[in-house]
Amino acid sequence: MRVLVLATLACLSACSWFGSRKPHPVPNPTEIIVTGAPVDSLVFIDGAQIGQAAANNDQSQVLDVAAGTHTVEIHMGDRVVYREDTYVGRGERRVVIVKSGSSR
């Protein structure tokens, strides 16, 4: 009888342990948002081309990156018209506003 009671208590405590666990929240993405890049310029992150600026300056580019320090560059042809080093913490968003360069 004692063994049955102990086994029942063990099962019930194990069930409550599993039932009380909360799901892990999904972490926020780590992003760099580039805005104000000249029309048709190329966007580079850490030396790799990520994309081309939109046909109008009203749109921003949202780029998923790893947490850490990154170099954002805007290229027009062979020229670097803007460069900024920025740090993005895990789950943070960092906005890079391009302050120079030519636009149409």
C-alpha positions as CSV (number, residue, x, y, z in Angstrom):
1,M,0.0,0.0,0.0
2,R,2.8,2.4,0.9
3,V,4.5,1.8,-2.5
4,L,1.2,2.6,-4.3
5,V,0.8,5.9,-2.4
6,L,4.4,6.9,-3.0
7,A,4.2,6.0,-6.7
8,T,0.9,8.1,-7.0
9,L,2.5,11.1,-5.3
10,A,5.6,10.9,-7.5
11,C,3.4,10.8,-10.6
12,L,1.3,13.7,-9.5
13,S,4.3,15.9,-8.6
14,A,5.9,15.1,-12.0
15,C,2.7,16.1,-13.8
16,S,2.6,19.4,-11.9
17,W,6.2,20.1,-12.7
18,F,5.6,19.6,-16.5
19,G,2.4,21.5,-16.4
20,S,3.8,24.6,-14.6
21,R,6.6,25.2,-17.1
22,K,6.0,28.3,-19.2
23,P,6.9,28.5,-22.8
24,H,10.0,30.5,-23.7
25,P,9.2,33.8,-25.2
26,V,10.3,34.3,-28.8
27,P,13.2,36.8,-28.8
28,N,12.8,40.0,-30.7
29,P,14.8,40.1,-34.0
30,T,18.1,42.0,-34.0
31,E,17.8,44.6,-36.8
32,I,19.5,47.6,-38.4
33,I,17.1,49.9,-40.1
34,V,18.7,52.1,-42.9
35,T,16.8,55.2,-43.9
36,G,17.6,58.2,-46.1
37,A,20.0,56.4,-48.5
38,P,20.3,58.0,-51.9
39,V,18.1,56.6,-54.6
40,D,19.7,53.6,-56.4
41,S,22.6,53.5,-53.9
42,L,23.9,50.1,-52.7
43,V,23.7,49.2,-49.0
44,F,26.6,47.2,-47.4
45,I,26.8,45.7,-44.0
46,D,30.2,44.6,-42.8
47,G,31.6,44.7,-46.4
48,A,28.8,42.5,-47.9
49,Q,26.2,44.0,-50.2
50,I,22.8,43.6,-48.7
51,G,20.7,45.4,-51.2
52,Q,19.9,48.5,-53.2
53,A,18.1,51.5,-51.8
54,A,14.5,52.0,-52.8
55,A,13.5,54.0,-55.8
56,N,12.3,56.7,-53.4
57,N,13.8,57.9,-50.1
58,D,10.6,57.4,-48.1
59,Q,11.2,53.7,-47.6
60,S,13.6,52.2,-45.1
61,Q,15.5,48.9,-45.3
62,V,15.1,46.6,-42.4
63,L,18.1,44.2,-42.1
64,D,18.4,41.2,-39.8
65,V,21.8,41.1,-38.2
66,A,23.6,39.3,-35.4
67,A,24.1,41.2,-32.2
68,G,27.3,43.1,-32.1
69,T,29.2,45.9,-33.9
70,H,28.5,46.4,-37.6
71,T,29.7,48.8,-40.3
72,V,27.0,50.2,-42.5
73,E,28.2,51.7,-45.8
74,I,26.3,53.3,-48.6
75,H,27.9,53.1,-52.1
76,M,27.2,55.2,-55.2
77,G,29.1,53.5,-58.0
78,D,32.7,53.0,-56.7
79,R,32.4,55.6,-54.0
80,V,31.5,55.2,-50.4
81,V,29.2,58.1,-49.7
82,Y,28.3,57.2,-46.1
83,R,29.8,55.0,-43.4
84,E,28.8,54.4,-39.9
85,D,29.8,51.9,-37.2
86,T,27.0,51.0,-34.9
87,Y,26.4,48.5,-32.1
88,V,23.1,46.5,-31.9
89,G,22.3,44.5,-28.8
90,R,20.5,41.2,-28.9
91,G,16.8,41.8,-29.7
92,E,17.4,45.5,-30.4
93,R,16.6,47.7,-33.4
94,R,19.2,50.4,-34.5
95,V,18.2,53.1,-36.9
96,V,20.9,54.4,-39.2
97,I,20.0,57.7,-40.8
98,V,22.1,58.4,-43.9
99,K,23.1,62.1,-43.5
100,S,25.1,62.6,-46.7
101,G,25.4,61.4,-50.2
102,S,23.7,62.4,-53.4
103,S,20.1,61.9,-54.2
104,R,17.9,62.4,-57.2
